[in-house]
Amino acid sequence: MLKMYRIGHWFYCHNLKAVSRFFEKLIHVLWAAQIPMSCEIGNNVIFPHSGLGCVFYPGVKIGDGSQIYQNVTLGRKDAVCGMRFYPEIGKNCVIGAGACVLGGGNNP
């Protein structure tokens, strides 16, 4: 899954949004994970259960060497006031199964 993400993220960074969207949808179909290509995932990040059921919101940053288990939700958008909250996960963090990491830095 991470190899597909990295390929799609490369296309995203080079303004080939349609191709990156294809990889985003492919990851969604194969692994039931919602990972936008605008997320920044560091090196040596491990998804021990293939990221099954993970939902990341655009703008999330994950540090190097982190482990993310299944059914994790990272980030949200507050519908009431329109503020965006994107968490930044540090290096070598472990996020357990079913965790919801909401909030973080306020990026309007």
N, C-alpha and C positions, 0 to 999 in steps of 0.2 A: 504494500500500500504506500509506503513512504517513497519508494522509487517512482511510482506514478505521480505522487504529489510533487516531487522535486522536478519532474519533467513538466508537469502542468504549471508549476510556479515559474519555471524558466520562461515558458511562453507568456505568462502573465507579465513578467518583468520586461519582456520585449514587445509589449503592446499587441500581442496576438491573443486577444481576449476570447475569441470564439473557440480556438483550439484549447485554451486553458479551461474553458467551461466544459468542453467535452471530457477532459480528464477528471474534472470535478464530478460530473454526472456518472462517469464510469466508476469512480471510487464509491459513490453513493449506492450504485446498483450492486457492486460486488461485495462491499463490506458494510453496508448500511451505516456509513459514516458520512457526516456532513462537514467537510473541511474545505472552506473557501480557499482559493489560490492566493488571496491577499494576506493570509496568515503567514507568520514568519516562524518556521520550525527550525531549531538549531541542529547542529551535528550530533550524531550518536544518540538521538532520541529513540526510545524503544516503545513500541506498542505490543506488550506481551501477548495480548489476545487479538491482534490484528486491528485494533481500534474499533472493534465491533460496537456499533451504536453510539459512537462519539459524536458530539455536536459542538463545533467551534464556530464562533461568530467572527465576521471579518475584523481584522485588526489585532487579533490575539497574537502574542509573542511567547514562544516557548524556548527556554534556554537549553544549552548543550547538556547532553547526558541525562535528560529527564526520562522518567518512565510514566506512561499513561495507560491505565487499564481500561476495561470496557465500560460503556455507558457513562462517560464523563461529559459534562456540559461546561464549556468555558465561555464566559462573556454573555452580555445581554444588551438590549436597547430598551430604555425606559420609554414606554409609549406615551406617558402622560406629558412629560416636559421635553421629550425628544433628545435628551442627553444620551451620549453613547459611553458605555463603560467597557473597556477592553482590559482584561487582566494581563499582566506580564509575569509569566512563570519563570523563576530563576533557574540557575544551573543546578543539575543533579537533584532535582525534586522528584518525589514519587506522589502521584495522584491516584488514589485508590478507586476501586470499582464503584460506580454510581455517584461519584462526587460531583458537586455543582459549585464551580468557582465563579461567582458573579461579582461584578464590580471591578474595582481596580482603579487605574488612572482614568481621569475624565478627559476624553478627547472630543471636544465639540465638533 
